[in-house]
Amino acid sequence: MLHQSDEALLSDESFINYCLERNEADINRWTKILQDNPGEAVRMDELRAIVMLTSRDIQDIELRYQITDLEKKIALFEEASVATTNTTFKNRTKRWNLAVAACMALLAGIAIYYLVNSVQRSEALPLLYATKPAEKKALILPDGSRVILNADSKVTLHADFGQKDRRLQLDGEAYFDVVHNPSKPFIVETPRMDVKVLGTAFNVKAYQADDLFETSLIRGSVELSLKKEHKTVMLRPHEKYVLREIRTEKVEAVISSNTAATHSNTGLLPVKINKIDTSVVEVSWTNNKIVFVDESLAEVMKKLERWYGVRIVVQDEALANNLYTGSFRNESIEDVLSALQFSKAFTYKKQGNVIMIDK
Protein backbone atom coordinates (compact mmCIF):
# COMPACT_ATOMS: atom_id res chain seq x y z
CA MET A 1 0.00 0.00 0.00
CA LEU A 2 1.09 3.57 -0.66
CA HIS A 3 1.41 5.59 2.49
CA GLN A 4 1.50 9.04 0.83
CA SER A 5 -1.60 11.17 1.29
CA ASP A 6 -3.65 12.45 -1.63
CA GLU A 7 -2.31 15.98 -1.05
CA ALA A 8 1.29 14.70 -1.02
CA LEU A 9 0.85 12.81 -4.29
CA LEU A 10 -0.84 15.78 -5.99
CA SER A 11 2.23 17.90 -5.18
CA ASP A 12 4.77 15.18 -6.04
CA GLU A 13 6.60 16.24 -9.21
CA SER A 14 7.41 12.64 -10.12
CA PHE A 15 3.75 11.60 -9.82
CA ILE A 16 2.63 14.64 -11.84
CA ASN A 17 5.13 13.78 -14.61
CA TYR A 18 3.72 10.25 -14.66
CA CYS A 19 0.14 11.49 -14.91
CA LEU A 20 0.99 13.89 -17.75
CA GLU A 21 3.40 11.48 -19.44
CA ARG A 22 6.18 14.03 -19.35
CA ASN A 23 9.14 11.92 -18.21
CA GLU A 24 9.89 8.34 -19.22
CA ALA A 25 11.72 7.49 -16.00
CA ASP A 26 8.78 8.70 -13.87
CA ILE A 27 6.32 6.85 -16.09
CA ASN A 28 8.26 3.59 -15.64
CA ARG A 29 8.61 4.16 -11.88
CA TRP A 30 4.90 4.74 -11.22
CA THR A 31 3.83 1.99 -13.59
CA LYS A 32 5.93 -0.42 -11.49
CA ILE A 33 4.48 1.00 -8.24
CA LEU A 34 0.93 0.43 -9.49
CA GLN A 35 1.78 -3.10 -10.61
CA ASP A 36 3.05 -3.82 -7.10
CA ASN A 37 0.00 -2.17 -5.49
CA PRO A 38 -3.07 -3.22 -7.47
CA GLY A 39 -5.33 -2.17 -4.60
CA GLU A 40 -4.37 1.48 -5.26
CA ALA A 41 -5.50 1.43 -8.90
CA VAL A 42 -8.82 3.20 -8.30
CA ARG A 43 -7.24 5.85 -6.09
CA MET A 44 -4.45 6.45 -8.61
CA ASP A 45 -6.96 6.85 -11.45
CA GLU A 46 -8.85 9.42 -9.43
CA LEU A 47 -5.73 11.39 -8.55
CA ARG A 48 -4.46 11.16 -12.12
CA ALA A 49 -7.74 12.67 -13.33
CA ILE A 50 -7.30 15.56 -10.87
CA VAL A 51 -3.74 16.21 -12.09
CA MET A 52 -4.82 16.19 -15.72
CA LEU A 53 -7.79 18.45 -15.04
CA THR A 54 -5.62 21.01 -13.31
CA SER A 55 -2.77 20.88 -15.83
CA ARG A 56 -2.19 23.91 -18.06
CA ASP A 57 -1.15 21.58 -20.84
CA ILE A 58 -4.65 20.16 -21.23
CA GLN A 59 -6.36 20.58 -24.60
CA ASP A 60 -10.09 21.03 -25.19
CA ILE A 61 -10.57 17.46 -26.36
CA GLU A 62 -8.73 16.12 -23.33
CA LEU A 63 -10.86 18.27 -21.08
CA ARG A 64 -14.10 16.92 -22.55
CA TYR A 65 -12.81 13.37 -22.22
CA GLN A 66 -11.71 13.81 -18.63
CA ILE A 67 -14.93 15.54 -17.56
CA THR A 68 -16.98 12.76 -19.13
CA ASP A 69 -14.77 10.15 -17.49
CA LEU A 70 -14.98 11.98 -14.19
CA GLU A 71 -18.77 12.09 -14.35
CA LYS A 72 -18.87 8.33 -14.98
CA LYS A 73 -16.56 7.66 -12.06
CA ILE A 74 -18.60 9.88 -9.77
CA ALA A 75 -21.72 7.93 -10.72
CA LEU A 76 -19.97 4.62 -10.10
CA PHE A 77 -18.63 5.92 -6.83
CA GLU A 78 -22.11 6.94 -5.67
CA GLU A 79 -23.43 3.47 -6.53
CA ALA A 80 -20.61 1.75 -4.67
CA SER A 81 -20.41 4.11 -1.74
CA VAL A 82 -23.03 2.21 0.24
CA ALA A 83 -20.70 -0.81 0.43
CA THR A 84 -17.70 1.17 1.65
CA THR A 85 -16.60 1.78 5.20
CA ASN A 86 -17.05 5.21 6.75
CA THR A 87 -13.30 5.85 6.58
CA THR A 88 -13.05 4.91 2.92
CA PHE A 89 -16.15 6.93 2.17
CA LYS A 90 -14.65 10.01 3.79
CA ASN A 91 -11.34 9.61 1.96
CA ARG A 92 -12.98 9.10 -1.42
CA THR A 93 -15.44 11.89 -0.80
CA LYS A 94 -12.53 14.14 -0.04
CA ARG A 95 -10.81 13.14 -3.29
CA TRP A 96 -13.91 13.64 -5.35
CA ASN A 97 -14.49 16.99 -3.74
CA LEU A 98 -10.98 17.84 -4.85
CA ALA A 99 -11.72 16.55 -8.34
CA VAL A 100 -14.98 18.44 -8.65
CA ALA A 101 -13.38 21.61 -7.29
CA ALA A 102 -10.48 21.20 -9.70
CA CYS A 103 -12.86 20.64 -12.58
CA MET A 104 -14.91 23.73 -11.75
CA ALA A 105 -11.79 25.84 -11.30
CA LEU A 106 -10.41 24.65 -14.61
CA LEU A 107 -13.69 25.31 -16.40
CA ALA A 108 -13.77 28.83 -14.95
CA GLY A 109 -10.13 29.35 -15.92
CA ILE A 110 -10.71 28.16 -19.46
CA ALA A 111 -13.80 30.34 -19.79
CA ILE A 112 -11.83 33.39 -18.63
CA TYR A 113 -8.91 32.45 -20.89
CA TYR A 114 -11.05 32.18 -24.00
CA LEU A 115 -13.05 35.29 -23.12
CA VAL A 116 -9.93 37.41 -22.61
CA ASN A 117 -8.21 36.00 -25.68
CA SER A 118 -11.28 36.39 -27.85
CA VAL A 119 -11.49 40.04 -26.81
CA GLN A 120 -7.77 40.50 -27.47
CA ARG A 121 -8.10 38.81 -30.86
CA SER A 122 -11.09 40.99 -31.66
CA GLU A 123 -9.19 44.14 -30.72
CA ALA A 124 -6.13 43.09 -32.70
CA LEU A 125 -8.00 41.80 -35.74
CA PRO A 126 -7.77 44.31 -38.58
CA LEU A 127 -10.55 44.64 -41.13
CA LEU A 128 -9.46 45.54 -44.63
CA TYR A 129 -11.75 46.94 -47.30
CA ALA A 130 -10.15 47.40 -50.70
CA THR A 131 -10.96 48.17 -54.30
CA LYS A 132 -9.15 47.16 -57.45
CA PRO A 133 -8.43 49.52 -60.36
CA ALA A 134 -11.66 50.40 -62.19
CA GLU A 135 -13.70 49.50 -59.08
CA LYS A 136 -15.55 51.57 -56.50
CA LYS A 137 -17.17 50.34 -53.31
CA ALA A 138 -19.68 51.74 -50.77
CA LEU A 139 -19.31 50.78 -47.11
CA ILE A 140 -21.29 51.25 -43.91
CA LEU A 141 -18.97 51.28 -40.90
CA PRO A 142 -19.96 49.81 -37.51
CA ASP A 143 -20.82 53.30 -36.19
CA GLY A 144 -23.15 53.97 -39.14
CA SER A 145 -20.76 56.27 -41.00
CA ARG A 146 -20.80 55.93 -44.78
CA VAL A 147 -17.67 55.50 -46.89
CA ILE A 148 -17.22 55.36 -50.65
CA LEU A 149 -13.88 53.96 -51.78
CA ASN A 150 -12.48 55.14 -55.09
CA ALA A 151 -10.55 52.85 -57.40
CA ASP A 152 -7.34 51.17 -56.21
CA SER A 153 -7.88 52.19 -52.58
CA LYS A 154 -8.02 50.50 -49.21
CA VAL A 155 -9.30 51.29 -45.73
CA THR A 156 -8.09 49.42 -42.65
CA LEU A 157 -9.80 49.46 -39.26
CA HIS A 158 -9.95 47.26 -36.17
CA ALA A 159 -12.82 44.92 -35.44
CA ASP A 160 -13.70 46.94 -32.32
CA PHE A 161 -14.04 50.17 -34.35
CA GLY A 162 -16.52 52.49 -32.62
CA GLN A 163 -16.17 50.91 -29.18
CA LYS A 164 -13.09 52.70 -27.86
CA ASP A 165 -12.50 55.10 -30.72
CA ARG A 166 -13.21 55.64 -34.41
CA ARG A 167 -9.84 55.44 -36.11
CA LEU A 168 -8.92 54.00 -39.51
CA GLN A 169 -6.12 54.09 -42.05
CA LEU A 170 -6.51 55.12 -45.70
CA ASP A 171 -4.31 54.40 -48.69
CA GLY A 172 -6.02 55.85 -51.75
CA GLU A 173 -9.11 58.02 -52.04
CA ALA A 174 -12.36 57.90 -50.11
CA TYR A 175 -15.41 60.02 -49.39
CA PHE A 176 -16.66 59.99 -45.80
CA ASP A 177 -20.08 60.93 -44.45
CA VAL A 178 -19.51 60.65 -40.71
CA VAL A 179 -22.10 60.10 -37.99
CA HIS A 180 -21.86 62.80 -35.32
CA ASN A 181 -20.37 61.62 -32.02
CA PRO A 182 -18.68 64.31 -29.86
CA SER A 183 -17.22 61.75 -27.43
CA LYS A 184 -15.51 59.70 -30.17
CA PRO A 185 -13.88 61.77 -32.91
CA PHE A 186 -13.58 60.11 -36.31
CA ILE A 187 -9.93 59.98 -37.40
CA VAL A 188 -8.57 59.13 -40.84
CA GLU A 189 -4.84 58.39 -40.82
CA THR A 190 -2.74 58.81 -43.96
CA PRO A 191 1.03 58.80 -44.44
CA ARG A 192 1.28 62.61 -44.45
CA MET A 193 -1.73 63.93 -42.58
CA ASP A 194 -4.44 62.79 -40.19
CA VAL A 195 -8.00 64.07 -40.48
CA LYS A 196 -10.04 64.45 -37.29
CA VAL A 197 -13.78 65.13 -37.36
CA LEU A 198 -16.83 64.83 -35.11
CA GLY A 199 -19.48 64.53 -37.79
CA THR A 200 -19.15 65.83 -41.32
CA ALA A 201 -18.72 65.01 -45.01
CA PHE A 202 -15.30 65.20 -46.61
CA ASN A 203 -13.02 63.65 -49.21
CA VAL A 204 -9.47 62.43 -48.64
CA LYS A 205 -7.06 61.65 -51.44
CA ALA A 206 -3.87 60.01 -50.19
CA TYR A 207 -2.40 57.45 -52.53
CA GLN A 208 0.99 56.46 -51.13
CA ALA A 209 2.39 56.13 -54.63
CA ASP A 210 1.51 59.75 -55.49
CA ASP A 211 3.15 63.00 -54.47
CA LEU A 212 -0.22 64.67 -53.79
CA PHE A 213 -2.20 64.49 -50.54
CA GLU A 214 -5.50 66.30 -50.39
CA THR A 215 -8.46 66.74 -48.03
CA SER A 216 -11.62 68.48 -49.25
CA LEU A 217 -14.37 69.52 -46.83
CA ILE A 218 -17.98 69.48 -48.04
CA ARG A 219 -19.77 70.29 -44.78
CA GLY A 220 -18.99 70.49 -41.08
CA SER A 221 -15.43 71.05 -39.91
CA VAL A 222 -12.22 69.06 -39.79
CA GLU A 223 -8.87 69.35 -38.07
CA LEU A 224 -5.81 68.24 -40.01
CA SER A 225 -2.65 67.11 -38.24
CA LEU A 226 0.40 67.42 -40.49
CA LYS A 227 2.90 64.81 -39.39
CA LYS A 228 6.20 66.17 -40.69
CA GLU A 229 5.31 69.80 -39.99
CA HIS A 230 3.94 69.11 -36.47
CA LYS A 231 1.08 71.54 -36.87
CA THR A 232 -2.68 71.53 -37.25
CA VAL A 233 -4.96 73.19 -39.78
CA MET A 234 -8.71 73.80 -39.42
CA LEU A 235 -10.90 73.62 -42.51
CA ARG A 236 -14.31 75.14 -43.17
CA PRO A 237 -16.87 73.99 -45.76
CA HIS A 238 -15.63 74.28 -49.35
CA GLU A 239 -12.04 74.49 -48.29
CA LYS A 240 -9.39 71.93 -48.97
CA TYR A 241 -5.84 71.39 -47.95
CA VAL A 242 -3.30 70.24 -50.51
CA LEU A 243 0.13 68.97 -49.64
CA ARG A 244 2.36 68.15 -52.57
CA GLU A 245 5.77 66.53 -52.38
CA ILE A 246 8.06 66.89 -55.37
CA ARG A 247 11.32 65.07 -54.76
CA THR A 248 12.59 66.75 -51.57
CA GLU A 249 10.45 69.86 -51.95
CA LYS A 250 7.00 70.20 -50.46
CA VAL A 251 4.31 72.61 -51.43
CA GLU A 252 1.38 73.28 -49.16
CA ALA A 253 -1.76 75.28 -49.78
CA VAL A 254 -4.94 75.95 -47.90
CA ILE A 255 -7.40 76.19 -50.73
CA SER A 256 -10.54 78.26 -50.25
CA SER A 257 -13.45 78.92 -52.56
CA ASN A 258 -12.96 82.63 -51.82
CA THR A 259 -9.27 82.88 -52.66
CA ALA A 260 -7.57 83.05 -56.02
CA ALA A 261 -4.43 81.25 -57.07
CA THR A 262 -1.15 83.04 -56.54
CA HIS A 263 1.31 80.53 -57.99
CA SER A 264 1.16 77.51 -60.25
CA ASN A 265 2.51 75.17 -57.58
CA THR A 266 2.01 77.09 -54.35
CA GLY A 267 -0.43 79.48 -52.78
CA LEU A 268 -4.19 79.44 -52.40
CA LEU A 269 -6.38 77.81 -55.01
CA PRO A 270 -10.17 77.75 -55.22
CA VAL A 271 -12.15 74.58 -54.73
CA LYS A 272 -12.89 73.33 -58.22
CA ILE A 273 -16.52 73.68 -59.30
CA ASN A 274 -17.96 71.93 -62.31
CA LYS A 275 -19.50 74.77 -64.35
CA ILE A 276 -22.01 72.43 -65.96
CA ASP A 277 -23.79 71.32 -62.78
CA THR A 278 -21.99 73.40 -60.08
CA SER A 279 -20.91 70.23 -58.31
CA VAL A 280 -17.64 70.01 -56.39
CA VAL A 281 -15.08 68.43 -58.69
CA GLU A 282 -13.19 66.74 -55.86
CA VAL A 283 -16.16 64.47 -55.08
CA SER A 284 -17.61 64.08 -58.58
CA TRP A 285 -16.24 60.53 -58.69
CA THR A 286 -18.77 59.50 -56.04
CA ASN A 287 -21.48 60.17 -58.64
CA ASN A 288 -19.66 58.04 -61.20
CA LYS A 289 -18.26 61.04 -63.04
CA ILE A 290 -14.65 61.74 -63.83
CA VAL A 291 -13.96 65.46 -64.08
CA PHE A 292 -10.82 67.44 -64.90
CA VAL A 293 -10.54 71.21 -64.46
CA ASP A 294 -7.23 72.62 -65.67
CA GLU A 295 -5.34 69.51 -64.66
CA SER A 296 -2.01 68.46 -66.11
CA LEU A 297 -1.87 65.52 -68.48
CA ALA A 298 0.21 63.69 -65.87
CA GLU A 299 -2.55 64.06 -63.26
CA VAL A 300 -5.26 63.23 -65.79
CA MET A 301 -3.51 60.01 -66.78
CA LYS A 302 -3.14 58.93 -63.13
CA LYS A 303 -6.90 59.30 -62.71
CA LEU A 304 -7.62 57.44 -65.92
CA GLU A 305 -5.30 54.59 -64.95
CA ARG A 306 -7.22 53.96 -61.73
CA TRP A 307 -10.62 54.67 -63.24
CA TYR A 308 -10.26 52.23 -66.13
CA GLY A 309 -7.72 49.79 -64.71
CA VAL A 310 -5.10 50.38 -67.41
CA ARG A 311 -1.45 51.41 -67.54
CA ILE A 312 -0.67 54.68 -69.33
CA VAL A 313 2.83 55.72 -70.38
CA VAL A 314 3.49 59.32 -71.47
CA GLN A 315 6.47 58.94 -73.77
CA ASP A 316 7.03 62.65 -74.42
CA GLU A 317 7.66 64.47 -71.14
CA ALA A 318 6.85 67.81 -72.78
CA LEU A 319 3.19 66.75 -72.85
CA ALA A 320 3.00 66.07 -69.12
CA ASN A 321 2.35 69.70 -68.09
CA ASN A 322 -0.37 70.43 -70.68
CA LEU A 323 -3.64 71.32 -68.92
CA TYR A 324 -6.97 69.66 -69.70
CA THR A 325 -10.60 70.18 -68.74
CA GLY A 326 -13.40 67.68 -69.27
CA SER A 327 -16.33 65.85 -67.69
CA PHE A 328 -17.18 62.24 -68.50
CA ARG A 329 -19.66 59.62 -67.37
CA ASN A 330 -19.72 56.02 -68.59
CA GLU A 331 -17.58 56.75 -71.67
CA SER A 332 -14.92 54.27 -72.76
CA ILE A 333 -11.32 55.26 -72.27
CA GLU A 334 -10.94 55.55 -76.03
CA ASP A 335 -13.78 58.11 -76.09
CA VAL A 336 -12.21 60.07 -73.22
CA LEU A 337 -8.79 60.17 -74.89
CA SER A 338 -10.34 61.18 -78.21
CA ALA A 339 -12.20 64.06 -76.54
CA LEU A 340 -9.05 65.25 -74.73
CA GLN A 341 -7.16 65.29 -78.04
CA PHE A 342 -9.32 68.21 -79.20
CA SER A 343 -8.01 70.39 -76.36
CA LYS A 344 -4.27 69.88 -76.81
CA ALA A 345 -3.33 67.37 -79.45
CA PHE A 346 -1.51 64.13 -78.71
CA THR A 347 -1.53 60.65 -80.15
CA TYR A 348 -2.09 57.38 -78.38
CA LYS A 349 -1.75 53.70 -79.12
CA LYS A 350 -3.49 51.01 -77.11
CA GLN A 351 -1.93 47.57 -76.85
CA GLY A 352 -3.86 45.28 -74.58
CA ASN A 353 -3.97 46.96 -71.17
CA VAL A 354 -1.23 49.48 -71.94
CA ILE A 355 -1.74 52.89 -73.58
CA MET A 356 1.20 54.83 -75.01
CA ILE A 357 0.83 58.65 -75.21
CA ASP A 358 3.01 60.63 -77.61
CA LYS A 359 2.98 63.77 -79.76
C-alpha positions in Angstrom: 0.0 0.0 0.0 1.1 3.6 -0.7 1.4 5.6 2.5 1.5 9.0 0.8 -1.6 11.2 1.3 -3.6 12.4 -1.6 -2.3 16.0 -1.1 1.3 14.7 -1.0 0.8 12.8 -4.3 -0.8 15.8 -6.0 2.2 17.9 -5.2 4.8 15.2 -6.0 6.6 16.2 -9.2 7.4 12.6 -10.1 3.8 11.6 -9.8 2.6 14.6 -11.8 5.1 13.8 -14.6 3.7 10.3 -14.7 0.1 11.5 -14.9 1.0 13.9 -17.8 3.4 11.5 -19.4 6.2 14.0 -19.4 9.1 11.9 -18.2 9.9 8.3 -19.2 11.7 7.5 -16.0 8.8 8.7 -13.9 6.3 6.9 -16.1 8.3 3.6 -15.6 8.6 4.2 -11.9 4.9 4.7 -11.2 3.8 2.0 -13.6 5.9 -0.4 -11.5 4.5 1.0 -8.2 0.9 0.4 -9.5 1.8 -3.1 -10.6 3.1 -3.8 -7.1 0.0 -2.2 -5.5 -3.1 -3.2 -7.5 -5.3 -2.2 -4.6 -4.4 1.5 -5.3 -5.5 1.4 -8.9 -8.8 3.2 -8.3 -7.2 5.9 -6.1 -4.4 6.5 -8.6 -7.0 6.9 -11.4 -8.9 9.4 -9.4 -5.7 11.4 -8.5 -4.5 11.2 -12.1 -7.7 12.7 -13.3 -7.3 15.6 -10.9 -3.7 16.2 -12.1 -4.8 16.2 -15.7 -7.8 18.5 -15.0 -5.6 21.0 -13.3 -2.8 20.9 -15.8 -2.2 23.9 -18.1 -1.2 21.6 -20.8 -4.7 20.2 -21.2 -6.4 20.6 -24.6 -10.1 21.0 -25.2 -10.6 17.5 -26.4 -8.7 16.1 -23.3 -10.9 18.3 -21.1 -14.1 16.9 -22.5 -12.8 13.4 -22.2 -11.7 13.8 -18.6 -14.9 15.5 -17.6 -17.0 12.8 -19.1 -14.8 10.2 -17.5 -15.0 12.0 -14.2 -18.8 12.1 -14.3 -18.9 8.3 -15.0 -16.6 7.7 -12.1 -18.6 9.9 -9.8 -21.7 7.9 -10.7 -20.0 4.6 -10.1 -18.6 5.9 -6.8 -22.1 6.9 -5.7 -23.4 3.5 -6.5 -20.6 1.7 -4.7 -20.4 4.1 -1.7 -23.0 2.2 0.2 -20.7 -0.8 0.4 -17.7 1.2 1.7 -16.6 1.8 5.2 -17.0 5.2 6.7 -13.3 5.9 6.6 -13.1 4.9 2.9 -16.1 6.9 2.2 -14.6 10.0 3.8 -11.3 9.6 2.0 -13.0 9.1 -1.4 -15.4 11.9 -0.8 -12.5 14.1 0.0 -10.8 13.1 -3.3 -13.9 13.6 -5.3 -14.5 17.0 -3.7 -11.0 17.8 -4.9 -11.7 16.5 -8.3 -15.0 18.4 -8.7 -13.4 21.6 -7.3 -10.5 21.2 -9.7 -12.9 20.6 -12.6 -14.9 23.7 -11.7 -11.8 25.8 -11.3 -10.4 24.6 -14.6 -13.7 25.3 -16.4 -13.8 28.8 -15.0 -10.1 29.3 -15.9 -10.7 28.2 -19.5 -13.8 30.3 -19.8 -11.8 33.4 -18.6 -8.9 32.5 -20.9 -11.0 32.2 -24.0 -13.0 35.3 -23.1 -9.9 37.4 -22.6 -8.2 36.0 -25.7 -11.3 36.4 -27.9 -11.5 40.0 -26.8 -7.8 40.5 -27.5 -8.1 38.8 -30.9 -11.1 41.0 -31.7 -9.2 44.1 -30.7 -6.1 43.1 -32.7 -8.0 41.8 -35.7 -7.8 44.3 -38.6 -10.6 44.6 -41.1 -9.5 45.5 -44.6 -11.8 46.9 -47.3 -10.2 47.4 -50.7 -11.0 48.2 -54.3 -9.2 47.2 -57.4 -8.4 49.5 -60.4 -11.7 50.4 -62.2 -13.7 49.5 -59.1 -15.6 51.6 -56.5 -17.2 50.3 -53.3 -19.7 51.7 -50.8 -19.3 50.8 -47.1 -21.3 51.2 -43.9 -19.0 51.3 -40.9 -20.0 49.8 -37.5 -20.8 53.3 -36.2 -23.2 54.0 -39.1 -20.8 56.3 -41.0 -20.8 55.9 -44.8 -17.7 55.5 -46.9 -17.2 55.4 -50.6 -13.9 54.0 -51.8 -12.5 55.1 -55.1 -10.5 52.9 -57.4 -7.3 51.2 -56.2 -7.9 52.2 -52.6 -8.0 50.5 -49.2 -9.3 51.3 -45.7 -8.1 49.4 -42.7 -9.8 49.5 -39.3 -10.0 47.3 -36.2 -12.8 44.9 -35.4 -13.7 46.9 -32.3 -14.0 50.2 -34.3 -16.5 52.5 -32.6 -16.2 50.9 -29.2 -13.1 52.7 -27.9 -12.5 55.1 -30.7 -13.2 55.6 -34.4 -9.8 55.4 -36.1 -8.9 54.0 -39.5 -6.1 54.1 -42.1 -6.5 55.1 -45.7 -4.3 54.4 -48.7 -6.0 55.8 -51.7 -9.1 58.0 -52.0 -12.4 57.9 -50.1 -15.4 60.0 -49.4 -16.7 60.0 -45.8 -20.1 60.9 -44.5 -19.5 60.6 -40.7 -22.1 60.1 -38.0 -21.9 62.8 -35.3 -20.4 61.6 -32.0 -18.7 64.3 -29.9 -17.2 61.8 -27.4 -15.5 59.7 -30.2 -13.9 61.8 -32.9 -13.6 60.1 -36.3 -9.9 60.0 -37.4 -8.6 59.1 -40.8 -4.8 58.4 -40.8 -2.7 58.8 -44.0 1.0 58.8 -44.4 1.3 62.6 -44.4 -1.7 63.9 -42.6 -4.4 62.8 -40.2 -8.0 64.1 -40.5 -10.0 64.5 -37.3 -13.8 65.1 -37.4 -16.8 64.8 -35.1 -19.5 64.5 -37.8 -19.2 65.8 -41.3 -18.7 65.0 -45.0 -15.3 65.2 -46.6 -13.0 63.7 -49.2 -9.5 62.4 -48.6 -7.1 61.7 -51.4 -3.9 60.0 -50.2 -2.4 57.4 -52.5 1.0 56.5 -51.1 2.4 56.1 -54.6 1.5 59.7 -55.5 3.2 63.0 -54.5 -0.2 64.7 -53.8 -2.2 64.5 -50.5 -5.5 66.3 -50.4 -8.5 66.7 -48.0 -11.6 68.5 -49.3 -14.4 69.5 -46.8 -18.0 69.5 -48.0 -19.8 70.3 -44.8 -19.0 70.5 -41.1 -15.4 71.1 -39.9 -12.2 69.1 -39.8 -8.9 69.3 -38.1 -5.8 68.2 -40.0 -2.6 67.1 -38.2 0.4 67.4 -40.5 2.9 64.8 -39.4 6.2 66.2 -40.7 5.3 69.8 -40.0 3.9 69.1 -36.5 1.1 71.5 -36.9 -2.7 71.5 -37.2 -5.0 73.2 -39.8 -8.7 73.8 -39.4 -10.9 73.6 -42.5 -14.3 75.1 -43.2 -16.9 74.0 -45.8 -15.6 74.3 -49.4 -12.0 74.5 -48.3 -9.4 71.9 -49.0 -5.8 71.4 -48.0 -3.3 70.2 -50.5 0.1 69.0 -49.6 2.4 68.2 -52.6 5.8 66.5 -52.4 8.1 66.9 -55.4 11.3 65.1 -54.8 12.6 66.7 -51.6 10.5 69.9 -52.0 7.0 70.2 -50.5 4.3 72.6 -51.4 1.4 73.3 -49.2 -1.8 75.3 -49.8 -4.9 75.9 -47.9 -7.4 76.2 -50.7 -10.5 78.3 -50.3 -13.4 78.9 -52.6 -13.0 82.6 -51.8 -9.3 82.9 -52.7 -7.6 83.0 -56.0 -4.4 81.2 -57.1 -1.1 83.0 -56.5 1.3 80.5 -58.0 1.2 77.5 -60.3 2.5 75.2 -57.6 2.0 77.1 -54.4 -0.4 79.5 -52.8 -4.2 79.4 -52.4 -6.4 77.8 -55.0 -10.2 77.7 -55.2 -12.2 74.6 -54.7 -12.9 73.3 -58.2 -16.5 73.7 -59.3 -18.0 71.9 -62.3 -19.5 74.8 -64.4 -22.0 72.4 -66.0 -23.8 71.3 -62.8 -22.0 73.4 -60.1 -20.9 70.2 -58.3 -17.6 70.0 -56.4 -15.1 68.4 -58.7 -13.2 66.7 -55.9 -16.2 64.5 -55.1 -17.6 64.1 -58.6 -16.2 60.5 -58.7 -18.8 59.5 -56.0 -21.5 60.2 -58.6 -19.7 58.0 -61.2 -18.3 61.0 -63.0 -14.6 61.7 -63.8 -14.0 65.5 -64.1 -10.8 67.4 -64.9 -10.5 71.2 -64.5 -7.2 72.6 -65.7 -5.3 69.5 -64.7 -2.0 68.5 -66.1 -1.9 65.5 -68.5 0.2 63.7 -65.9 -2.6 64.1 -63.3 -5.3 63.2 -65.8 -3.5 60.0 -66.8 -3.1 58.9 -63.1 -6.9 59.3 -62.7 -7.6 57.4 -65.9 -5.3 54.6 -64.9 -7.2 54.0 -61.7 -10.6 54.7 -63.2 -10.3 52.2 -66.1 -7.7 49.8 -64.7 -5.1 50.4 -67.4 -1.4 51.4 -67.5 -0.7 54.7 -69.3 2.8 55.7 -70.4 3.5 59.3 -71.5 6.5 58.9 -73.8 7.0 62.6 -74.4 7.7 64.5 -71.1 6.8 67.8 -72.8 3.2 66.8 -72.8 3.0 66.1 -69.1 2.3 69.7 -68.1 -0.4 70.4 -70.7 -3.6 71.3 -68.9 -7.0 69.7 -69.7 -10.6 70.2 -68.7 -13.4 67.7 -69.3 -16.3 65.9 -67.7 -17.2 62.2 -68.5 -19.7 59.6 -67.4 -19.7 56.0 -68.6 -17.6 56.7 -71.7 -14.9 54.3 -72.8 -11.3 55.3 -72.3 -10.9 55.6 -76.0 -13.8 58.1 -76.1 -12.2 60.1 -73.2 -8.8 60.2 -74.9 -10.3 61.2 -78.2 -12.2 64.1 -76.5 -9.1 65.3 -74.7 -7.2 65.3 -78.0 -9.3 68.2 -79.2 -8.0 70.4 -76.4 -4.3 69.9 -76.8 -3.3 67.4 -79.4 -1.5 64.1 -78.7 -1.5 60.7 -80.2 -2.1 57.4 -78.4 -1.7 53.7 -79.1 -3.5 51.0 -77.1 -1.9 47.6 -76.9 -3.9 45.3 -74.6 -4.0 47.0 -71.2 -1.2 49.5 -71.9 -1.7 52.9 -73.6 1.2 54.8 -75.0 0.8 58.6 -75.2 3.0 60.6 -77.6 3.0 63.8 -79.8 
